[in-house]
Amino acid sequence: MKLITYCYKDGAPQLGAIKDEHIVNLAANSGGKIPNDMRTFLAMGDAGMALARSTVDDAMGSVALDQVKLLAPITNPTKVLAIGLNYMDHVRETGIDVPKLATMFCKFPSSIIGPGDAIMWREDVTAQVDYEAELAFVIGKTARYVPEADAFDYIAGYMNCHDVSARDLQMAPGDQWIRGKSLDTFCPLGPFLATKDEIADPHNLSITCTLNGETMQNSNTKELIFKIPYLIEYLSKAFTLLPGDVVITGTPDGVGAFRKPPIWLKDGDSVTVEVEGLGQLTNPCVIEK
């Protein structure tokens, strides 16, 4: 299934599934058994997924996909966890040694926006805004001390993420990764959450980022250093992962900071992140006045 959170005619956010370029409203077509909130739905676990599948199978989409406003598939996770320096090609372009442990940081949930929403910043806050295409996975059930062998049982699905980064804040003296990564609007997600059965192998997907139509990043998730099962074991040993939590897995080479000269996002730019099988996530860039 391709699950979405959307608004129709300026109404309240609703939970749906894409079927033949139309939307099946899961709450309405399940008789209210499925909630209109992705995180609450994911907390229903396997039973909720099974109910959603039967609901989609039995229903006709009532609203055309192009008639709604898509939001981030999940707007309110308890955590957005991110892995840095996790692509071999990115490690090569930075010139650092291959990390022996996964580099972890957080992006605040308040940084989440959806497809078409503007990435915004003020010039007196940052002057070095960079793009980073990433594969994200979403936790589907409570996970604590999960071994690698069982990791995929805890995944609800996958989606595109744009890990927008203020490099001048990130690289300031002291540990500033969270500040540089968590400005409002710096975590676009979407356009949909593909359930895990939609993706045969998350470690063999093309991943690209285009800036104003020009390809800036072009790689494959085969380049991941720390694979998804390892990350779930690694993270769940430290803290409990909850349904709806988002984990973004790193970016490949081609980021603006390591180009000569560097390329920074600017007012009026349009950035598209695309991971194979997960649609396109496009956002404009706007400097706040």
Stockholm file with secondary structure:
# STOCKHOLM 1.0

chainA/1-289         MKLITYCYKDGAPQLGAIKDEHIVNLAANSGGKIPNDMRTFLAMGDAGMALARSTVDDAMGSVALDQVKLLAPITNPTKVLAIGLNYMDHVRETGIDVPKLATMFCKFPSSIIGPGDAIMWREDVTAQVDYEAELAFVIGKTARYVPEADAFDYIAGYMNCHDVSARDLQMAPGDQWIRGKSLDTFCPLGPFLATKDEIADPHNLSITCTLNGETMQNSNTKELIFKIPYLIEYLSKAFTLLPGDVVITGTPDGVGAFRKPPIWLKDGDSVTVEVEGLGQLTNPCVIEK
#=GR chainA/1-289 SS CEEEEEESTTCCCEEEEEETTEEEEHHHHTTTCSCSCHHHHHTTHHHHHHHHHHHHHHCCCCEEGGGSEECCSCSCCSCEEEEESCBHHHHHHHTCCCCSSCEEEECCGGGEECTTCCEEECTTTCSCEECCEEEEEEECSCBSSCCGGGGGGGEEEEEEEECCEEHHHHTSSSSCHHHHHCSTTCEEEEEEEEEGGGCSCTTSCEEEEEETTEEEEEEEGGGBSSCHHHHHHHHHTTSCBCTTCEEECCCCSCCGGGSSSCCCCCTTCEEEEEETTSCEEEEEEEECC
#=GC SS_cons         CEEEEEESTTCCCEEEEEETTEEEEHHHHTTTCSCSCHHHHHTTHHHHHHHHHHHHHHCCCCEEGGGSEECCSCSCCSCEEEEESCBHHHHHHHTCCCCSSCEEEECCGGGEECTTCCEEECTTTCSCEECCEEEEEEECSCBSSCCGGGGGGGEEEEEEEECCEEHHHHTSSSSCHHHHHCSTTCEEEEEEEEEGGGCSCTTSCEEEEEETTEEEEEEEGGGBSSCHHHHHHHHHTTSCBCTTCEEECCCCSCCGGGSSSCCCCCTTCEEEEEETTSCEEEEEEEECC
//
